[in-house]
Amino acid sequence: MLTPNDVAKCESWFDDHGLPYFVASRPASIRRALAPASVLLWTGVALVTGAAAAVLWRVVSWSWPAAIGLGLFAAVVVVLLRGVEVFRVPVIGRWALAHAWGSRSLLVPLATRALPFLLLFITFLFINTEVWQVASSLSRALLWSSVAVFVVLAVAFLAPSFDKEISRLGAEVEGERLVASCEGTPVASAAREILEEPQLASEVAGIRLRGLERNNLLLMLFVTQAIQVVSLAFIVFGVFVVFGSIAIRPEVIESWVGHPPTYETGGLHLVSNELFSVAVFLSGFAGLYFTVQAVIDQNYRREFFSRVEDDLQRAIGIRKVYVALRAHLAERV
C-alpha cells in the first residue's frame, strides 16, 4: 500500500542525489524567493552590507577607490550567497563532484585525443607576438571577462546535446523500465504496485519533466562536464606556465609587449603578469575547444552518457513514482 512515508523517502532521495527541484514544494519556495518584495529586501541587504564595508575600509585605509571596490565586492558576495541558498547549489554541486570523481577515467581518453593536436596548435599562438600584446594589455577584469565569454559559448554548445539526451531518456522510462530504474531505491515496491495497475501505469507513463526539474538535470550534467573541462584547462595552463617560465626569457617578453615583464609583489619573480595573462587566455580557449570536442566526439559522448544514463533514468523514474504517489494520496484525503 502506498503511504506518505514513501513520499518522504522520495524527497530524501532527491536531496541526497542532487535533485532538490524534484521536491514538489521547492519550485514554489524558489518563486517566493524571486518575488519582487523578496528581491527588493535582499537588494537592500546587499547595498547596506556593501556600504558598511566601504565605510569601514575608508576609515582604515583613507582610500575611496579601494573602499568602493570592497563595498561592491561585499554586495556581490551577499547576492551570490543568497542565490546559492535559494537555488540549493551545494546539494547539486555535492552530487556532481562525487559523480565527476567517479567518471575521472574519462579524462584520459579525452585528453589523449584532444590534447596533442590542441597543444600543437596553441603553442604557435603562445609564441605569437600579437597574442602576448593582446592578452598582456587586458586588465584582470577584462581578462576574466574574456574567459567568461568562452564559458558562455561552451554552455551554448552543450545545452542542445544535453537537452536532447534528457528528452530521450524521459520517454524511455515506462513500464518494466520504470520498475527496473527504481530497483534498489526506497520506492522499488511502490513502482511495482503502480505497474500492476494498468490505468495508473498508463498515467505514470505520460508524466513528463517540468521546467525546473528539467533544469535540475541540465545543471547536474553541466557541472559534471564543467569539472572535466576545467581539469583539462588547468593542465593546459600549467603546461604553458612551466614552458613560458623556462623558454620565454624576460628580454623576449619585453620585445613583444614593449616593456619589461611585471611581477606581483615578492622577490621570486617566477611567473610574470604577462605570462599569467597569456596562459589564462589560452587555457580558456582550450576549455572551449575541449567542450566542442566533447560534443562532436561520438566515442566520448557515448562513454560520458553511458556513465550518467543510469543515474538520469533512475532520477526520472523515481520522480514519476513520486508524482503518482502524491496524486494517489491526494485522492485518498
C-alpha positions as CSV (number, residue, x, y, z in Angstrom):
1,M,0.0,0.0,0.0
2,L,1.3,3.4,-0.9
3,T,1.9,5.7,2.1
4,P,3.0,9.2,2.9
5,N,6.3,7.7,4.1
6,D,7.0,6.7,0.5
7,V,6.7,10.4,-0.5
8,A,9.1,11.4,2.3
9,K,11.6,8.7,1.2
10,C,11.5,10.1,-2.4
11,E,12.1,13.6,-1.2
12,S,15.1,12.5,0.9
13,W,16.5,10.5,-2.0
14,F,16.2,13.6,-4.3
15,D,18.2,15.7,-1.9
16,D,20.8,13.0,-1.5
17,H,21.2,12.8,-5.3
18,G,21.4,16.4,-6.2
19,L,17.8,16.8,-7.3
20,P,16.3,19.5,-4.9
21,Y,14.0,20.9,-7.6
22,F,12.2,17.5,-7.9
23,V,10.7,18.0,-4.4
24,A,7.2,19.4,-5.1
25,S,7.4,22.3,-2.5
26,R,10.8,23.6,-3.8
27,P,9.6,25.3,-7.1
28,A,7.1,27.3,-5.0
29,S,9.7,28.3,-2.5
30,I,12.0,29.5,-5.3
31,R,9.2,31.5,-6.9
32,R,8.6,33.2,-3.5
33,A,12.3,33.9,-3.1
34,L,12.3,35.6,-6.6
35,A,9.1,37.6,-5.9
36,P,9.7,41.4,-6.2
37,A,9.3,42.0,-2.4
38,S,11.9,39.4,-1.6
39,V,14.3,40.6,-4.3
40,L,13.9,44.2,-3.1
41,L,14.6,43.1,0.5
42,W,17.8,41.3,-0.3
43,T,18.9,44.0,-2.7
44,G,18.6,46.4,0.3
45,V,20.6,43.9,2.5
46,A,23.4,43.7,-0.2
47,L,23.5,47.5,-0.5
48,V,23.7,48.1,3.2
49,T,26.4,45.5,3.6
50,G,28.4,47.0,0.8
51,A,28.0,50.5,2.2
52,A,29.1,49.3,5.6
53,A,32.1,47.6,4.2
54,A,33.1,50.6,2.2
55,V,32.8,53.0,5.1
56,L,34.9,50.7,7.4
57,W,37.6,50.3,4.8
58,R,37.6,54.1,4.2
59,V,38.2,54.6,7.9
60,V,41.1,52.2,7.9
61,S,42.8,53.0,4.6
62,W,41.6,56.5,3.7
63,S,41.3,55.4,0.1
64,W,37.9,55.9,-1.5
65,P,38.6,53.9,-4.7
66,A,39.6,50.8,-2.7
67,A,36.7,51.3,-0.3
68,I,34.2,51.5,-3.2
69,G,35.7,48.4,-4.7
70,L,35.4,46.5,-1.4
71,G,31.9,47.7,-1.0
72,L,30.8,46.4,-4.4
73,F,32.6,43.1,-3.7
74,A,30.8,42.7,-0.4
75,A,27.4,43.5,-2.1
76,V,28.1,40.9,-4.8
77,V,29.0,38.3,-2.2
78,V,25.7,38.8,-0.4
79,V,23.8,38.4,-3.7
80,L,25.8,35.2,-4.6
81,L,25.3,33.7,-1.2
82,R,21.5,34.3,-1.4
83,G,21.4,32.7,-4.8
84,V,23.4,29.7,-3.6
85,E,20.8,29.3,-0.8
86,V,17.7,29.8,-2.9
87,F,18.8,27.5,-5.7
88,R,20.3,24.9,-3.4
89,V,23.6,24.9,-5.3
90,P,25.5,22.9,-2.6
91,V,23.1,20.0,-2.9
92,I,23.6,19.8,-6.7
93,G,27.3,20.5,-6.5
94,R,28.0,17.8,-4.0
95,W,26.4,15.1,-6.2
96,A,28.1,16.5,-9.3
97,L,31.5,16.5,-7.7
98,A,31.1,12.9,-6.5
99,H,29.9,11.8,-9.9
100,A,32.7,13.7,-11.7
101,W,35.2,12.0,-9.4
102,G,33.7,8.6,-10.3
103,S,34.0,9.5,-14.0
104,R,37.6,10.8,-13.8
105,S,38.7,7.9,-16.0
106,L,37.0,9.7,-18.9
107,L,39.6,12.4,-18.7
108,V,42.3,10.2,-20.0
109,P,40.8,9.2,-23.4
110,L,39.5,12.8,-23.9
111,A,42.9,14.2,-23.1
112,T,44.8,11.8,-25.3
113,R,42.6,12.5,-28.2
114,A,42.3,16.3,-27.8
115,L,45.5,17.5,-26.1
116,P,48.2,16.6,-28.7
117,F,46.6,18.5,-31.6
118,L,45.4,21.3,-29.3
119,L,48.9,21.8,-27.7
120,L,50.5,21.8,-31.2
121,F,48.1,24.4,-32.4
122,I,48.1,26.6,-29.3
123,T,51.9,26.5,-29.0
124,F,52.0,28.5,-32.2
125,L,49.7,31.1,-30.6
126,F,51.7,31.0,-27.4
127,I,54.9,32.2,-29.2
128,N,52.9,34.7,-31.3
129,T,53.7,38.4,-30.6
130,E,50.2,39.6,-31.2
131,V,48.7,37.2,-28.7
132,W,51.1,38.4,-26.0
133,Q,50.3,42.0,-26.8
134,V,46.5,41.4,-26.7
135,A,46.5,39.3,-23.5
136,S,49.0,41.4,-21.6
137,S,47.1,44.6,-22.4
138,L,43.9,43.3,-20.7
139,S,43.2,44.3,-17.2
140,R,42.3,41.5,-14.8
141,A,38.6,42.3,-15.2
142,L,38.8,42.2,-19.0
143,L,40.9,39.0,-18.9
144,W,38.3,37.2,-16.8
145,S,35.5,38.7,-18.9
146,S,37.1,37.1,-21.9
147,V,37.2,33.7,-20.1
148,A,33.5,34.3,-19.2
149,V,32.8,34.7,-23.0
150,F,34.4,31.3,-23.6
151,V,32.2,29.8,-20.8
152,V,29.0,31.2,-22.4
153,L,30.0,29.7,-25.8
154,A,30.7,26.4,-24.2
155,V,27.3,26.3,-22.5
156,A,25.7,27.2,-25.8
157,F,27.4,24.2,-27.4
158,L,26.5,21.7,-24.6
159,A,22.9,22.8,-23.9
160,P,21.2,21.3,-27.1
161,S,23.1,18.0,-26.7
162,F,22.1,17.6,-23.0
163,D,18.5,18.6,-23.6
164,K,18.2,16.0,-26.4
165,E,19.5,13.2,-24.1
166,I,17.2,14.1,-21.3
167,S,14.2,14.1,-23.6
168,R,15.2,10.7,-25.0
169,L,15.7,9.1,-21.5
170,G,12.5,10.6,-20.2
171,A,10.4,9.0,-22.9
172,E,12.1,5.6,-22.3
173,V,11.3,5.3,-18.6
174,E,8.0,3.4,-18.8
175,G,6.6,0.0,-17.9
176,E,9.2,-2.5,-16.9
177,R,11.9,0.1,-17.5
178,L,10.3,2.2,-14.8
179,V,10.4,-0.7,-12.3
180,A,14.0,-1.5,-13.3
181,S,15.1,2.1,-12.8
182,C,13.6,2.1,-9.3
183,E,15.3,-1.1,-8.2
184,G,17.4,-0.7,-5.1
185,T,15.7,2.6,-4.2
186,P,13.2,3.4,-1.4
187,V,10.3,3.3,-3.9
188,A,11.0,0.0,-5.6
189,S,7.9,-1.6,-4.1
190,A,5.7,1.4,-5.0
191,A,6.9,1.2,-8.6
192,R,5.9,-2.4,-8.8
193,E,2.5,-1.6,-7.3
194,I,2.0,1.1,-9.9
195,L,2.9,-1.3,-12.8
196,E,0.3,-3.8,-11.5
197,E,-2.5,-1.3,-12.0
198,P,-2.8,-0.7,-15.8
199,Q,-4.7,2.6,-15.5
200,L,-2.2,4.0,-13.0
201,A,0.8,2.7,-15.1
202,S,-0.7,4.5,-18.2
203,E,-1.0,7.7,-16.3
204,V,2.6,7.5,-14.9
205,A,3.9,6.8,-18.4
206,G,2.5,10.2,-19.5
207,I,4.3,12.2,-16.8
208,R,7.0,14.5,-18.1
209,L,9.6,16.7,-16.5
210,R,8.6,20.3,-15.9
211,G,10.8,23.4,-16.3
212,L,12.7,23.5,-13.0
213,E,13.1,19.7,-12.8
214,R,14.5,19.6,-16.4
215,N,16.8,22.4,-15.5
216,N,17.9,20.5,-12.4
217,L,19.1,17.6,-14.6
218,L,20.7,20.0,-17.1
219,L,22.6,21.7,-14.2
220,M,23.8,18.4,-12.9
221,L,25.2,17.5,-16.4
222,F,26.7,20.9,-16.8
223,V,28.6,20.8,-13.5
224,T,29.8,17.2,-14.2
225,Q,31.1,18.2,-17.7
226,A,32.5,21.5,-16.4
227,I,34.6,19.8,-13.8
228,Q,36.2,17.7,-16.5
229,V,36.7,20.6,-18.9
230,V,38.2,22.8,-16.1
231,S,40.6,20.0,-15.2
232,L,41.9,19.8,-18.7
233,A,42.1,23.6,-18.9
234,F,44.2,23.6,-15.8
235,I,46.5,21.1,-17.4
236,V,47.0,23.4,-20.4
237,F,47.5,26.4,-18.0
238,G,50.2,24.5,-16.1
239,V,52.0,23.4,-19.3
240,F,52.2,27.0,-20.6
241,V,53.2,28.5,-17.2
242,V,56.1,26.0,-16.9
243,F,57.1,26.2,-20.6
244,G,56.9,30.0,-20.6
245,S,58.9,30.3,-17.4
246,I,61.7,28.2,-18.9
247,A,61.7,29.2,-22.6
248,I,60.3,32.7,-22.8
249,R,63.0,35.0,-21.4
250,P,62.3,38.5,-19.9
251,E,64.0,40.2,-22.8
252,V,61.9,38.4,-25.3
253,I,58.7,39.4,-23.4
254,E,59.9,43.0,-23.4
255,S,60.5,42.9,-27.2
256,W,56.9,41.5,-27.7
257,V,54.9,43.7,-25.3
258,G,57.1,46.9,-25.4
259,H,58.0,46.9,-21.7
260,P,59.9,44.7,-19.2
261,P,57.7,42.0,-17.6
262,T,56.0,43.0,-14.4
263,Y,55.5,40.8,-11.3
264,E,53.3,40.9,-8.3
265,T,55.0,42.0,-5.1
266,G,57.6,39.5,-3.9
267,G,61.1,38.5,-4.7
268,L,60.7,35.2,-6.5
269,H,59.7,36.6,-9.9
270,L,58.8,33.2,-11.3
271,V,55.7,34.0,-13.3
272,S,55.2,37.4,-14.8
273,N,51.8,39.1,-15.1
274,E,52.2,38.9,-18.9
275,L,52.8,35.2,-18.8
276,F,49.9,34.6,-16.4
277,S,47.6,36.6,-18.7
278,V,48.6,34.7,-21.8
279,A,48.3,31.3,-20.1
280,V,44.9,32.1,-18.7
281,F,43.6,33.4,-22.0
282,L,44.9,30.3,-23.9
283,S,43.7,27.8,-21.3
284,G,40.2,29.4,-21.5
285,F,40.3,28.9,-25.3
286,A,41.5,25.3,-24.7
287,G,38.5,24.8,-22.4
288,L,36.1,25.9,-25.2
289,Y,37.9,23.6,-27.6
290,F,37.6,20.6,-25.2
291,T,33.8,21.4,-24.9
292,V,33.4,21.3,-28.7
293,Q,35.4,18.1,-28.9
294,A,33.2,16.6,-26.2
295,V,30.1,17.4,-28.3
296,I,31.4,16.2,-31.7
297,D,33.5,13.2,-30.4
298,Q,31.0,10.3,-30.6
299,N,33.2,7.9,-28.6
300,Y,33.5,10.4,-25.8
301,R,29.7,11.2,-25.8
302,R,28.9,7.5,-25.7
303,E,31.2,6.9,-22.8
304,F,30.0,10.0,-20.9
305,F,26.3,9.3,-21.3
306,S,26.8,5.6,-20.5
307,R,28.1,6.7,-17.1
308,V,25.2,9.1,-16.4
309,E,22.4,7.4,-18.2
310,D,21.5,5.0,-15.4
311,D,21.5,7.9,-12.9
312,L,19.3,10.0,-15.1
313,Q,16.8,7.2,-15.8
314,R,16.7,6.4,-12.1
315,A,16.0,10.1,-11.3
316,I,13.3,10.4,-13.9
317,G,11.7,7.0,-12.8
318,I,11.6,7.9,-9.1
319,R,10.2,11.3,-10.0
320,K,7.3,9.7,-11.9
321,V,6.6,7.4,-9.0
322,Y,6.8,10.4,-6.7
323,V,4.2,12.4,-8.7
324,A,2.0,9.3,-8.8
325,L,2.3,8.8,-5.1
326,R,1.3,12.4,-4.3
327,A,-1.7,12.2,-6.7
328,H,-2.8,8.9,-5.2
329,L,-2.6,10.2,-1.6
330,A,-4.4,13.4,-2.5
331,E,-7.3,11.4,-3.9
332,R,-7.5,9.5,-0.6
333,V,-7.7,12.7,1.5
